[in-house]
């Protein structure tokens, strides 16, 4: 697994280049932005995030709102009731258990401790927490969404039934200091070439390293205008 993962990571870097990290965003911004991004596109989740930030100066103010009010503000992101409840539960937890609406206590915690803490809050799963670790703290953790999960399985790196299982399988094999590059470029590949329907295997840049691509050679076309709104640009 490790050898194949390294080869594919290098080929993706060759095709897309090494992505630059824009800046380090506030971890709580990243976490709430990731909650908003669940099951919607980047544009809508970003609009919802901006609506919250423009309406309130601090997350403390948002914590005082009823979930219904938050739901109305973030409506554009979809699943408003579910996401507003998750945001409300998160902010309430921080205020009650940590005494302040901040994630500063994470500085001294391990990846595993942060995962255990955050995933205990309803509406925050492994993918959301791993995005916090990578984009908020710069940890060497590769989040696995549906795109990354699909690429990992079709290439033959893993054979898993869910993104969470894929995350756990690859965690120890992610090259040091390369998680950001791997996640970003696999996400791009999944959106542009390795789509769930009509994949463009015939022109895929990692075709020769992919089990599925070598067997199927699907004659799809590269999808254009697949802008990736990375969470650390929030």
trRosetta pair geometry for C-beta under 8 A, 3 or more apart (Angstrom, degrees):
i j d omega theta_ij theta_ji phi_ij phi_ji
1 4 6.2 -65 -151 41 28 105
1 5 6.0 28 156 -21 67 112
1 157 6.0 82 -149 -170 82 69
1 158 7.0 45 -130 -73 122 71
1 169 7.6 -126 -151 157 157 98
1 170 7.4 -145 165 -108 126 71
1 173 5.6 -85 117 -96 107 169
2 5 5.7 -57 -145 37 28 113
2 6 6.3 29 157 -20 64 107
2 173 4.5 -140 -95 -144 80 111
3 6 5.9 -57 -151 34 28 111
3 7 6.5 26 154 -18 64 107
4 7 5.7 -55 -148 36 33 111
4 8 6.3 27 157 -15 67 108
4 155 7.2 157 159 141 120 110
4 156 6.9 -86 179 93 161 92
4 157 5.5 -165 106 -102 121 75
4 209 7.0 149 -159 -177 84 103
5 8 6.0 -59 -147 40 28 107
5 9 6.1 31 155 -22 65 109
5 157 5.5 83 -78 -136 84 124
5 170 6.8 144 -108 -143 147 108
5 173 5.4 106 35 138 160 120
5 174 7.6 -101 158 -97 143 42
5 175 7.6 -178 122 -30 107 91
5 182 7.9 13 179 -133 98 136
6 9 5.7 -54 -143 36 29 113
6 10 6.4 28 157 -18 63 106
6 175 6.2 99 -104 -62 86 124
7 10 5.9 -58 -152 36 28 109
7 11 6.4 24 153 -16 64 108
7 209 5.7 -171 120 -130 115 138
8 11 5.7 -55 -145 38 33 110
8 12 6.2 35 155 -20 66 105
8 155 6.0 34 -98 -170 152 157
8 157 7.0 -77 14 -67 153 123
8 206 5.5 47 -138 -146 86 142
8 209 5.3 178 -86 128 83 145
9 12 5.8 -54 -148 36 29 111
9 13 6.5 32 151 -19 62 105
9 175 6.3 -166 90 7 170 130
9 178 6.1 52 180 159 146 137
9 181 6.9 83 -168 109 101 109
9 182 5.2 -40 -118 -98 111 95
9 185 7.6 118 -143 66 59 136
10 13 5.6 -53 -151 35 33 114
10 14 6.5 37 150 -23 64 104
11 14 5.4 -49 -149 32 36 116
11 15 6.4 29 153 -15 66 106
11 205 6.4 169 154 137 101 96
11 206 5.0 120 108 -100 137 90
11 209 6.1 -176 9 0 160 148
12 15 5.8 -57 -146 40 33 106
12 16 5.8 -8 169 16 71 113
12 181 7.7 143 100 153 113 91
12 182 7.5 98 69 -124 147 50
12 185 3.9 116 157 142 125 139
12 186 6.7 -38 -122 -62 163 61
12 189 6.4 -77 -120 -45 114 132
12 205 7.2 119 -102 98 50 125
12 206 6.6 -15 -64 -58 79 126
13 16 6.7 -68 -123 57 22 82
13 17 6.8 -2 -171 -178 57 10
13 18 5.5 18 -148 -74 103 74
13 181 6.2 12 -87 175 103 131
13 185 6.7 -89 -67 -66 51 166
14 205 7.7 -172 85 171 93 127
15 185 7.7 121 69 -160 99 120
15 205 3.9 47 -94 177 151 166
15 206 7.6 -97 -14 -44 146 81
16 19 7.2 -14 131 -51 116 90
16 184 7.9 -170 126 118 150 96
16 185 4.8 -177 43 -123 150 103
16 188 5.9 109 -107 77 147 154
16 189 7.9 -101 -44 -53 132 87
18 181 5.8 -40 -143 -115 74 126
19 180 6.8 -129 78 138 111 96
19 181 5.9 169 33 -113 92 65
19 184 4.5 -58 14 111 160 159
19 185 6.9 -160 -20 -52 116 85
19 230 7.9 141 172 -67 141 155
21 24 7.7 27 154 -63 123 65
21 138 7.8 34 -140 -110 164 101
21 180 6.3 -29 -73 179 108 158
21 232 6.2 -26 -159 107 86 156
22 230 7.2 151 2 79 119 126
22 232 5.8 161 46 114 95 98
22 233 5.2 50 44 -92 158 78
23 232 6.4 -179 68 159 55 96
23 233 7.6 96 36 -110 92 44
24 136 7.8 76 -168 -162 83 32
24 138 6.7 -45 -109 -44 113 114
24 232 6.8 -45 -116 -154 31 113
25 29 5.3 -103 158 80 111 125
25 30 5.3 130 91 -58 118 98
25 135 6.7 -3 40 154 112 96
25 136 6.7 -69 77 -107 84 61
25 231 7.1 -120 36 141 147 73
25 232 5.2 -166 -4 -145 109 56
25 233 7.6 -32 -56 33 130 8
25 234 4.9 62 -138 66 158 91
26 29 4.1 84 70 3 97 111
26 30 6.9 -168 90 -11 50 83
26 136 7.6 -15 128 -135 29 94
27 30 5.4 -53 -150 34 35 115
27 31 6.3 34 155 -20 68 104
27 103 4.6 -100 101 67 128 138
27 106 6.8 -144 157 48 168 146
27 132 6.2 62 -165 -162 91 92
27 136 3.5 81 -119 -171 77 126
27 137 6.4 34 -100 -53 121 80
28 31 5.6 -48 -144 35 36 112
28 32 6.3 28 159 -11 67 106
28 59 5.8 -81 144 -30 140 162
28 101 7.3 84 -137 152 159 80
28 102 6.5 -97 -43 -134 137 43
28 103 5.2 172 -63 -7 85 109
29 32 6.3 -62 -147 43 26 102
29 33 5.9 29 155 -21 64 114
29 49 7.8 78 -168 -167 83 121
29 53 7.9 36 -126 -86 106 124
29 234 5.2 179 145 120 116 131
30 33 5.6 -59 -144 39 26 114
30 34 6.3 26 157 -21 63 107
30 131 6.6 -163 164 132 102 92
30 132 5.5 135 110 -115 115 61
30 135 4.9 175 -143 102 135 110
30 136 4.0 -151 50 -70 153 100
30 231 5.4 80 -141 156 87 120
30 232 7.1 3 -102 -87 117 59
30 234 6.4 172 -86 42 58 141
31 34 5.8 -55 -151 33 28 110
31 35 6.7 31 150 -20 62 102
31 90 7.0 178 135 -169 126 153
31 103 7.0 129 -13 -53 143 149
31 118 7.6 -127 -135 -138 128 132
31 124 7.6 -1 -170 -124 104 126
31 128 7.1 69 -152 165 69 98
31 131 7.8 146 -103 91 47 98
31 132 4.8 26 -84 -95 87 119
31 136 6.7 11 -42 -60 82 151
32 35 5.5 -46 -150 31 37 115
32 36 6.5 37 151 -17 65 105
32 49 7.0 131 115 -122 96 95
32 52 7.4 -110 147 94 137 161
32 59 7.4 -163 -40 -113 151 124
32 87 5.9 60 -133 -120 99 104
32 90 7.4 -170 -85 84 83 153
33 36 5.7 -57 -151 38 32 112
33 37 6.4 34 150 -26 65 108
33 45 6.9 92 -172 151 68 109
33 46 7.7 25 -149 -100 105 58
33 49 5.0 24 -109 -104 83 143
33 231 5.6 146 105 -143 131 97
33 234 4.9 -95 -74 -90 162 156
34 37 5.4 -53 -146 31 35 115
34 38 7.5 59 152 -44 60 83
34 127 7.9 -167 178 122 121 79
34 128 4.7 141 129 -143 124 77
34 131 4.4 151 -108 86 144 145
34 132 6.6 -104 10 -52 152 78
34 135 8.0 158 -60 47 119 137
34 231 6.2 6 -70 -116 89 145
35 38 6.2 -32 -170 -9 37 114
35 83 5.6 135 149 -149 96 90
35 86 5.2 -170 -153 108 131 131
35 87 5.9 160 107 -68 156 83
35 90 7.5 -121 -57 -17 155 150
35 123 6.6 42 -139 146 114 108
35 124 6.9 -51 -90 -92 105 80
35 128 6.2 50 -75 -140 62 136
36 40 7.6 -57 155 50 63 131
36 45 4.4 134 125 -156 94 89
36 48 4.9 -170 -160 89 131 127
36 49 5.4 -174 56 -61 164 88
36 74 6.2 -121 -120 -155 108 128
36 77 4.7 -84 -169 -135 87 160
36 83 6.0 85 -102 -168 51 141
37 40 6.5 -134 -160 60 36 88
37 42 6.9 7 -130 -106 107 55
37 45 4.0 53 -92 -148 60 168
37 77 7.7 -81 -75 -153 26 118
37 231 7.6 -85 -27 -87 155 106
38 79 6.8 -68 95 67 102 150
38 83 6.7 179 48 -91 115 107
38 128 7.2 -27 -68 -76 112 114
39 78 6.6 -109 108 103 95 127
39 79 5.9 70 74 -17 126 143
40 44 4.8 -94 162 80 124 125
40 45 5.3 145 87 -53 116 93
40 77 5.2 -174 36 -171 168 64
40 78 4.7 161 -83 36 122 121
40 79 7.4 -139 -41 17 112 104
41 44 5.3 86 61 14 78 101
41 45 7.1 -156 92 -4 37 93
42 45 6.0 -63 -145 41 30 106
42 46 6.0 27 161 -20 68 112
42 227 7.2 -124 68 100 145 88
42 228 7.2 154 -57 -155 162 35
42 229 3.7 147 178 30 136 122
43 46 6.0 -61 -148 37 25 109
43 47 6.4 28 154 -21 63 106
43 229 7.3 151 -63 -23 48 149
44 47 5.6 -50 -147 33 33 113
44 48 6.5 33 154 -18 64 104
44 76 5.2 -153 -158 144 86 88
44 77 5.3 146 140 -107 95 47
44 78 6.7 38 139 -5 145 97
45 48 5.7 -54 -152 36 33 112
45 49 6.4 37 150 -22 65 105
45 77 5.0 72 -103 -125 55 108
46 49 5.5 -50 -147 35 34 115
46 50 6.4 34 154 -18 66 104
46 229 5.8 -82 -53 165 136 159
46 234 7.7 -150 -125 -103 88 85
47 50 5.9 -56 -149 37 30 110
47 51 6.5 36 151 -25 63 104
47 76 4.9 -58 99 107 123 149
47 77 7.4 -173 69 -62 85 78
48 51 5.6 -50 -151 29 32 115
48 52 6.9 31 153 -16 63 102
48 73 7.4 107 -157 127 76 72
48 74 4.1 59 -163 -146 116 77
48 75 7.6 -176 -108 46 106 34
48 76 5.1 -162 -67 66 88 93
48 77 3.6 -29 -29 -38 157 115
49 52 6.0 -58 -159 35 33 109
49 53 6.4 23 151 -13 67 111
49 234 6.5 -74 152 -137 154 116
50 53 5.6 -59 -142 43 34 109
50 54 5.8 31 160 -19 70 110
51 54 6.0 -56 -140 39 25 107
51 55 6.2 18 161 -16 61 114
51 73 5.2 174 130 175 119 87
51 74 6.6 177 71 -87 127 51
51 76 7.2 132 -17 21 145 122
52 55 6.1 -64 -145 38 25 106
52 56 6.4 -34 176 33 63 105
52 62 6.3 27 -167 -99 109 136
52 70 7.7 26 -107 -143 112 84
52 73 5.9 101 -81 136 71 133
52 74 6.6 9 -52 -72 109 97
53 56 7.2 -84 -133 60 19 69
55 73 6.1 -92 12 -135 161 136
56 59 7.7 103 116 -88 127 27
56 61 4.1 -168 -161 91 119 128
56 62 5.2 161 80 -56 165 82
57 61 6.3 84 47 -2 71 144
58 61 5.1 111 64 -1 77 95
58 62 7.5 -138 107 2 51 85
58 101 7.4 116 155 78 101 133
59 62 5.1 -48 -151 37 49 115
59 63 6.3 62 147 -31 69 98
59 91 6.0 -152 163 -115 102 117
59 101 4.7 -156 99 144 104 132
60 63 5.5 -49 -153 26 33 118
60 64 7.2 33 150 -21 61 100
60 95 7.6 115 -125 -93 75 118
60 101 4.8 -178 -78 26 68 140
61 64 5.9 -54 -161 27 36 111
61 65 7.5 44 144 -30 62 98
62 65 5.7 -45 -163 13 44 118
62 70 6.7 75 -168 -99 94 112
62 87 7.1 -64 151 153 126 119
62 91 6.2 -145 100 -91 95 165
63 88 7.6 127 -135 -138 52 57
63 91 3.8 -150 -100 153 94 128
63 92 6.5 155 -156 -66 98 54
63 94 7.9 -105 -101 64 139 103
63 95 5.6 120 -177 -40 153 141
63 101 5.5 -134 -37 -89 144 143
65 69 4.4 -115 -176 76 112 128
65 70 5.4 127 107 -48 130 88
65 88 7.6 -110 83 -101 81 101
66 69 5.1 98 60 1 76 101
66 70 7.5 -146 98 -1 43 86
66 88 8.0 3 -180 -114 30 142
67 70 5.6 -56 -153 38 40 112
67 71 6.2 48 148 -29 70 104
67 81 7.7 60 147 -150 116 58
67 84 4.7 119 -172 132 81 108
67 85 5.3 31 -147 -85 142 60
67 88 4.5 -67 -89 -30 92 157
68 71 5.4 -48 -148 29 33 119
68 72 6.8 35 154 -20 63 99
68 84 7.3 106 -78 136 16 155
69 72 6.0 -51 -156 29 33 110
69 73 6.8 29 150 -17 64 106
70 73 5.8 -60 -153 36 35 111
70 74 6.2 5 161 3 71 113
70 84 3.9 148 97 -143 107 103
70 87 5.8 -157 175 77 151 131
70 88 6.2 -164 18 -56 155 100
71 74 6.5 -74 -142 50 24 91
71 75 6.9 61 154 -73 60 75
71 80 4.1 92 -160 154 83 108
71 81 5.7 22 -120 -84 134 47
71 83 7.8 132 -110 69 69 82
71 84 3.9 -75 -67 -24 73 159
72 75 5.9 -12 -160 -41 32 112
72 80 7.5 77 -58 -173 24 145
74 77 5.0 -30 170 23 91 119
74 80 5.7 156 87 -125 88 86
74 83 6.0 -113 117 102 145 128
74 84 6.2 175 43 -72 126 90
74 87 7.8 137 -19 -7 158 152
75 78 8.0 51 172 -62 43 28
75 80 5.1 -10 -106 -81 53 140
77 80 7.1 122 66 -83 85 70
77 83 6.3 -52 101 52 128 172
79 82 4.5 -40 171 45 100 117
79 83 5.3 97 107 -21 92 103
80 83 6.1 -65 -136 45 25 102
80 84 5.7 22 169 -19 67 113
81 84 6.2 -55 -138 37 21 107
81 85 6.4 22 159 -19 58 111
82 85 6.0 -62 -154 35 24 111
82 86 6.6 23 152 -18 63 108
82 123 6.5 162 169 -116 78 113
83 86 5.6 -52 -147 35 35 112
83 87 6.3 34 155 -17 67 104
83 123 7.1 144 -115 -164 36 132
84 87 5.8 -53 -147 38 32 110
84 88 6.1 33 153 -19 65 109
85 88 5.7 -55 -144 39 29 112
85 89 6.1 30 156 -19 65 108
85 122 7.1 -42 131 107 106 117
85 123 6.2 165 95 -53 86 148
86 89 5.8 -54 -144 38 28 110
86 90 6.3 31 155 -21 62 107
86 121 7.4 99 -156 136 75 101
86 122 6.4 -127 -105 109 73 71
86 123 2.5 -134 -101 129 111 153
86 124 6.2 141 -165 -45 113 74
87 90 5.8 -55 -149 35 29 113
87 91 6.4 21 158 -12 65 109
87 123 7.9 -80 -23 117 45 150
88 91 6.1 -59 -145 41 28 105
88 92 6.1 27 157 -18 64 112
89 92 5.8 -56 -142 40 27 112
89 93 6.2 33 156 -25 63 106
89 121 5.5 154 126 -172 112 98
89 122 5.5 -14 116 54 175 92
89 123 6.4 132 46 28 133 123
90 93 5.8 -56 -152 31 27 112
90 94 6.6 21 155 -15 63 106
90 121 5.5 79 -90 164 70 153
90 123 7.6 -96 -39 78 101 115
90 124 6.6 97 -83 -45 113 133
91 94 5.9 -53 -148 36 33 109
91 95 6.3 28 156 -16 66 109
91 101 5.6 7 -151 -129 84 116
92 95 5.9 -59 -145 40 29 108
92 96 5.9 16 162 -9 67 115
93 96 6.2 -66 -141 44 23 101
93 97 5.5 -13 177 13 66 121
93 98 7.8 47 133 0 66 99
93 121 5.6 -88 -22 -104 162 122
94 97 6.8 -62 -117 52 17 88
94 98 5.0 -36 -162 38 58 121
94 100 6.9 -53 153 97 96 41
94 101 5.0 93 105 -122 128 50
94 102 6.7 158 -180 34 132 33
94 103 7.3 -70 -116 -72 132 61
95 98 7.4 -21 -60 56 8 79
95 99 7.3 13 -167 -154 38 8
95 100 7.0 7 -112 -137 53 6
95 101 5.4 -6 -69 -66 86 84
98 102 7.2 -129 122 60 137 70
98 105 5.7 -128 -134 -14 127 141
100 104 7.7 0 87 25 125 116
102 105 7.7 119 103 -7 86 78
103 106 4.9 1 161 -4 91 123
103 132 7.8 -127 -162 -170 166 127
103 136 7.5 -2 89 166 152 145
104 107 6.2 -14 179 -15 57 112
105 108 7.2 -59 -178 37 54 93
105 109 7.0 50 134 -24 73 120
106 109 5.0 -72 -150 37 51 118
106 114 5.5 52 -139 -103 108 117
106 137 6.9 -107 128 -80 127 137
109 113 4.2 -126 -171 90 102 127
109 114 5.1 125 115 -55 127 84
109 117 7.4 -31 -169 -1 161 139
110 113 4.7 97 51 6 77 102
110 114 7.1 -144 92 -4 41 86
111 114 6.0 -61 -153 38 29 108
111 115 6.3 29 152 -20 66 108
111 133 5.8 53 -131 -135 93 143
111 139 5.7 144 -90 180 109 154
111 141 6.1 157 -137 -70 135 131
112 115 5.6 -53 -146 36 31 113
112 116 6.3 32 155 -20 65 105
113 116 5.8 -52 -147 36 31 111
113 117 6.3 28 155 -17 64 108
114 117 5.8 -57 -146 38 31 109
114 118 6.0 17 163 -10 68 113
114 129 6.6 162 130 -174 91 112
114 132 7.3 -144 157 102 129 123
114 133 6.4 140 94 -83 143 102
115 118 6.3 -63 -137 43 24 100
115 119 5.8 10 171 -8 64 118
115 126 6.8 26 -153 -125 110 74
115 129 5.2 121 -118 131 64 147
115 130 7.6 25 -100 -65 106 71
115 133 7.7 -15 -63 -49 88 135
116 119 6.6 -62 -134 42 18 101
116 120 6.7 26 160 -30 56 109
117 120 6.1 -65 -165 22 26 114
117 121 7.9 20 147 -18 59 100
118 121 6.0 -53 -168 22 44 110
118 124 5.0 -100 164 135 86 137
118 128 7.4 -145 148 101 126 99
118 129 4.3 146 89 -104 139 117
118 132 6.8 -175 -108 37 169 155
119 124 6.0 -132 -102 108 38 86
119 125 6.1 46 -125 -142 94 31
119 126 6.1 17 -95 -68 133 60
119 129 5.8 -65 -53 -26 87 147
121 124 4.6 30 78 27 99 124
124 128 5.0 -121 -153 88 68 140
124 129 6.2 84 162 -55 100 92
125 128 5.3 99 52 13 64 103
125 129 7.0 -127 106 -2 33 95
125 164 7.4 -88 168 -82 114 118
126 129 5.9 -60 -144 41 29 107
126 130 6.1 28 158 -20 66 109
126 163 7.8 175 82 113 113 94
126 164 4.9 101 46 -119 147 96
126 167 5.9 173 142 66 128 161
127 130 5.8 -55 -143 37 29 109
127 131 6.6 34 154 -22 62 102
127 143 5.6 83 -157 -166 69 99
127 144 6.3 -103 -105 68 96 58
127 145 5.8 95 -155 -86 138 66
127 163 5.9 13 -71 127 123 136
127 164 7.3 -96 -40 -77 87 73
127 167 7.3 -149 -82 -58 68 147
128 131 5.9 -54 -156 30 30 112
128 132 6.9 34 146 -19 62 102
129 132 5.4 -48 -155 31 39 117
129 133 6.6 41 148 -20 67 102
130 133 5.4 -47 -148 34 39 115
130 134 6.3 30 156 -12 68 106
130 141 5.1 -141 -155 144 86 122
130 142 7.4 -11 170 92 129 26
130 143 4.0 153 108 -96 112 77
130 144 7.2 19 78 12 161 67
130 167 6.3 -125 -58 -144 161 138
131 134 6.0 -58 -142 43 31 103
131 135 5.6 -6 174 14 70 117
131 136 7.7 74 128 -10 61 97
131 143 4.8 34 -68 -82 69 154
131 231 5.8 83 180 3 113 166
132 135 6.9 -65 -119 55 17 85
132 136 4.6 -16 -168 16 59 135
132 137 7.0 39 145 -3 67 101
133 136 6.8 -9 -57 50 9 94
133 137 5.5 -46 -153 46 43 116
133 139 4.2 -53 171 49 92 130
133 141 4.3 18 108 40 129 148
133 143 8.0 156 53 -62 95 92
134 137 7.5 27 -9 54 5 73
134 138 7.3 36 -169 -113 37 18
134 139 6.1 -87 -81 61 42 75
134 141 5.0 -123 -61 72 88 86
134 142 7.1 82 -83 -96 139 26
134 143 5.8 -106 8 -22 141 100
134 179 5.9 -129 -117 124 112 121
134 180 6.2 155 -172 -87 107 74
134 183 6.5 21 -163 11 165 163
135 230 7.2 180 -113 166 124 89
135 231 4.2 5 -155 88 171 114
135 232 4.4 -151 -155 -58 95 90
138 180 7.9 -23 -141 -57 64 128
139 179 7.5 -14 114 57 57 156
140 174 6.2 169 156 109 93 121
140 176 6.2 -35 -133 -142 161 47
140 177 6.2 -64 -99 -65 120 30
140 178 7.4 45 -147 38 104 49
140 179 4.5 150 -165 -10 55 127
141 171 7.5 -9 -133 -134 76 88
141 174 7.4 122 -127 57 24 166
141 179 5.5 86 55 -173 18 161
142 148 7.3 -177 156 -171 102 151
142 167 7.5 -167 88 -130 77 75
142 170 6.5 -54 66 110 130 124
142 171 7.7 -162 40 -106 91 51
142 174 4.9 -178 -12 -107 120 141
142 179 4.4 -138 -62 -151 77 90
142 182 5.2 -39 -113 91 132 121
142 183 4.8 -174 -148 -63 77 99
143 148 7.1 137 107 20 62 159
143 167 7.3 -20 -150 -108 34 119
143 183 5.6 63 44 -134 77 137
144 148 4.6 -129 -137 94 61 123
144 149 5.3 89 170 -64 103 82
144 152 7.1 -26 -134 -7 119 147
144 163 4.4 174 119 -169 100 88
144 164 7.4 179 75 -73 121 23
144 166 4.7 -178 -171 91 159 112
144 167 4.2 -144 17 -67 127 87
144 170 7.5 126 -67 39 131 127
145 148 5.5 91 44 17 63 99
145 149 6.8 -115 103 -7 30 98
145 163 6.1 -14 -147 -130 15 149
145 187 7.1 49 43 -109 119 100
146 149 5.5 -56 -142 39 29 117
146 150 6.2 33 158 -23 64 106
146 163 6.3 -79 -76 -62 45 127
146 190 7.7 155 106 169 64 145
146 196 7.9 -24 153 -58 116 123
147 150 5.9 -56 -151 33 27 110
147 151 6.6 23 155 -14 63 106
147 186 7.0 146 124 134 95 80
147 187 5.3 82 95 -133 139 56
147 189 7.8 144 166 76 107 66
147 190 2.9 133 -173 112 97 153
147 191 6.0 -18 -125 -47 145 73
147 194 7.5 115 -164 87 78 103
148 151 5.8 -55 -147 39 33 110
148 152 6.1 35 155 -22 66 109
148 163 7.3 79 73 -133 94 102
148 166 7.2 165 117 121 91 144
148 183 6.5 -28 -93 -136 144 65
148 186 4.7 69 -116 120 82 127
148 187 6.1 -29 -58 -72 93 68
148 190 6.3 -94 -55 -33 37 149
149 152 5.9 -57 -147 36 26 112
149 153 6.4 16 159 -11 62 111
149 160 7.3 -98 -155 81 94 112
149 162 7.2 -59 -143 162 145 28
149 163 4.2 -90 -66 -93 136 75
149 166 4.8 180 -120 8 79 158
150 153 6.1 -65 -149 41 27 104
150 154 6.0 17 162 -13 67 113
150 190 5.7 114 64 -133 113 113
150 194 5.9 163 118 138 110 111
150 196 6.4 -103 -118 -80 153 77
151 154 6.1 -59 -136 41 27 103
151 155 6.0 22 166 -15 64 113
151 186 5.0 -167 71 -164 156 99
151 189 5.7 80 -108 96 142 118
151 190 5.0 -99 -39 -73 113 97
151 194 5.0 103 -91 91 83 162
152 155 6.4 -62 -147 39 20 106
152 157 4.7 -80 -161 63 71 121
152 158 5.0 8 150 30 108 105
152 160 7.5 -3 109 30 120 113
152 166 5.1 114 82 -155 153 129
152 170 6.7 -93 -138 -49 140 142
152 186 7.4 28 -50 -161 81 144
153 156 7.7 42 177 -70 31 25
153 157 7.5 -77 -67 50 23 79
153 158 6.0 -55 -87 79 62 78
153 159 6.4 94 -137 -113 86 41
153 160 6.4 -119 -86 42 108 72
153 166 7.1 -85 -49 -95 93 126
154 194 6.0 -178 54 -154 151 122
154 199 7.8 179 -152 -121 164 169
154 210 6.2 7 129 -166 88 112
154 211 6.9 -162 164 61 47 86
154 212 3.9 -50 -169 9 89 144
154 213 7.3 79 150 -30 108 80
155 206 6.8 -21 -109 128 121 130
155 209 6.5 4 -153 121 108 85
155 210 4.5 -76 -115 -119 68 76
155 211 6.3 105 174 13 24 83
155 212 7.1 -65 -66 17 28 96
155 213 7.8 5 -102 1 62 108
156 159 7.6 -3 -144 -59 52 88
156 210 7.1 151 5 -157 96 44
156 211 3.6 94 -45 -17 123 129
156 212 7.6 180 -39 -18 86 75
157 170 6.9 26 144 -92 123 117
158 165 7.8 169 157 122 139 90
158 166 5.4 155 75 -126 156 79
158 169 4.7 101 -121 108 136 152
158 170 6.4 -90 -47 -53 132 97
160 165 3.9 -177 -168 107 123 115
160 166 4.6 -173 62 -67 149 71
160 169 5.8 -143 -61 -12 136 145
161 165 5.9 53 48 26 67 154
162 165 4.7 96 58 6 81 101
162 166 7.1 -142 97 -5 44 86
163 166 5.5 -55 -148 36 35 114
163 167 6.3 42 154 -25 67 102
164 167 5.6 -48 -150 30 32 115
164 168 6.7 27 154 -14 63 105
165 168 5.9 -57 -151 39 33 109
165 169 6.2 35 152 -23 66 109
166 169 5.6 -57 -147 35 31 113
166 170 6.3 7 165 -3 68 112
167 170 6.7 -73 -146 44 21 94
167 171 6.3 46 158 -59 62 97
168 171 5.9 -27 -145 -11 28 120
170 173 5.3 -84 -161 53 60 104
170 174 6.1 75 146 -53 93 86
171 174 6.6 -41 -159 -4 27 109
174 178 6.6 -164 169 76 79 88
174 179 5.0 37 167 -88 138 89
174 182 6.3 -141 -143 37 97 160
175 178 3.8 17 81 32 103 138
175 179 7.9 -167 64 -49 61 57
175 182 7.3 143 34 -47 94 131
178 181 5.1 -56 -164 45 69 113
178 182 5.5 71 138 -27 88 105
179 182 5.7 -58 -143 39 30 112
179 183 6.0 26 162 -16 67 109
180 183 6.2 -57 -145 38 24 107
180 184 6.1 19 161 -15 62 114
181 184 6.0 -62 -144 41 25 108
181 185 6.0 8 167 -6 65 116
182 185 6.5 -66 -141 44 20 99
182 186 6.0 15 165 -14 62 115
183 186 6.2 -63 -142 40 22 106
183 187 6.2 26 159 -23 62 110
184 187 5.9 -59 -153 33 25 113
184 188 6.7 23 152 -16 62 105
184 228 7.1 125 -157 129 79 155
184 230 6.6 -9 -113 -98 107 125
185 188 5.5 -48 -148 35 37 113
185 189 6.3 39 153 -20 66 104
186 189 5.5 -51 -145 37 35 113
186 190 6.2 38 155 -22 66 106
187 190 5.8 -55 -148 35 28 112
187 191 6.5 19 156 -12 62 109
187 228 5.9 104 116 -129 119 137
188 191 6.0 -65 -150 41 29 105
188 192 5.8 5 163 -3 69 118
188 226 7.1 131 -146 107 65 119
188 228 5.8 -76 -82 -38 83 143
189 192 6.2 -68 -133 48 24 97
189 193 5.5 -40 -167 43 67 108
189 194 5.4 31 141 11 87 113
189 204 7.5 68 -160 -154 102 100
189 205 7.4 -107 -114 46 109 103
189 206 7.0 6 -141 12 147 123
190 193 7.7 -51 -85 58 11 68
190 194 4.9 -52 -112 74 48 102
190 195 7.3 110 173 -83 54 44
191 195 7.3 42 -155 -85 23 86
191 223 6.5 -104 148 72 69 131
191 226 4.2 157 135 -179 121 141
191 228 7.1 175 23 -76 155 98
192 200 7.6 -58 138 36 66 132
192 222 5.4 2 174 -160 94 87
192 223 5.2 -145 -134 52 46 84
192 226 5.2 -151 -74 40 78 150
193 199 6.5 48 154 -168 60 81
193 200 4.6 -94 -141 60 71 101
193 201 7.6 114 172 -75 99 34
193 203 7.2 -135 -123 87 113 79
193 204 4.4 122 174 -108 142 89
193 205 7.3 -151 -35 11 165 77
193 220 7.6 138 -154 86 56 122
193 222 6.1 -26 -81 -112 76 78
193 223 7.8 -143 -54 15 33 85
194 199 5.4 11 -135 -138 39 118
194 200 7.9 -89 -55 43 36 71
194 204 6.7 67 -59 -121 82 135
195 198 6.1 -5 79 74 126 69
195 199 5.2 -174 48 -91 67 63
195 200 7.4 58 11 -5 101 79
195 220 7.1 -153 38 169 114 165
195 223 6.8 89 -57 -23 135 132
196 199 7.8 130 13 -59 3 95
198 218 7.0 176 -160 159 37 128
198 220 4.3 127 164 -112 76 120
198 221 7.8 -12 156 28 116 68
199 204 7.5 0 161 -60 99 130
199 212 7.8 22 85 129 162 127
199 213 8.0 -110 129 -92 130 82
199 216 7.8 61 70 101 119 138
199 218 4.9 83 73 70 81 145
199 220 5.3 -173 105 9 23 148
200 203 5.2 -37 158 50 108 94
200 204 5.9 144 101 -58 76 81
200 218 6.9 -112 -109 97 13 95
200 219 7.8 -4 -135 170 58 22
200 220 3.6 -106 -78 86 60 97
200 221 5.7 -87 -98 77 123 4
200 222 5.3 -105 54 -68 177 52
200 223 7.8 -159 -18 -17 131 71
201 204 5.3 -37 -139 -4 35 124
201 207 5.9 108 -180 -116 69 105
201 210 7.4 -137 -139 92 97 141
201 212 6.9 -121 -107 120 133 87
201 213 4.2 -178 -154 -129 104 78
201 216 5.5 99 30 88 171 97
201 217 5.4 -147 106 -131 118 20
201 218 4.1 91 16 36 112 80
201 219 7.9 -49 53 -51 82 27
201 220 6.9 83 7 22 62 100
202 207 7.4 39 -140 -103 12 150
202 217 5.3 62 -85 -176 79 74
202 218 6.5 -124 -22 82 86 40
202 219 5.0 25 -13 -106 145 54
202 220 7.1 162 22 35 96 56
203 207 7.8 171 101 -43 7 134
203 220 8.0 -117 29 77 98 68
203 221 7.8 25 30 -131 138 38
203 222 6.3 -82 94 -44 132 100
204 207 4.4 126 72 -60 95 87
204 210 6.8 -12 107 10 143 152
204 213 5.5 -104 55 -118 140 142
206 209 4.7 -59 -178 51 87 109
206 210 5.5 95 119 -38 89 108
206 213 7.3 150 100 7 67 161
207 210 5.6 -70 -143 33 29 114
207 213 4.1 -142 -141 153 68 141
207 214 6.8 130 166 -64 75 63
207 217 7.8 59 -158 -105 128 67
208 213 7.7 -69 -35 101 22 126
208 214 7.0 75 -129 -79 35 105
210 213 3.6 60 85 17 123 115
210 214 6.2 168 84 -15 65 83
211 214 6.3 -64 -151 35 23 106
211 215 6.6 8 158 -9 60 114
212 215 6.1 -71 -153 42 29 105
212 216 5.8 -13 169 11 70 121
213 216 6.6 -73 -126 50 22 88
213 217 6.9 74 -180 -77 58 46
213 218 7.9 -88 -123 18 60 85
214 217 7.6 15 -155 -52 17 82
223 226 5.3 72 108 -47 106 123
229 233 6.6 -111 -171 56 69 128
230 233 5.3 95 72 -7 81 103
231 234 5.9 -16 -175 -16 56 114
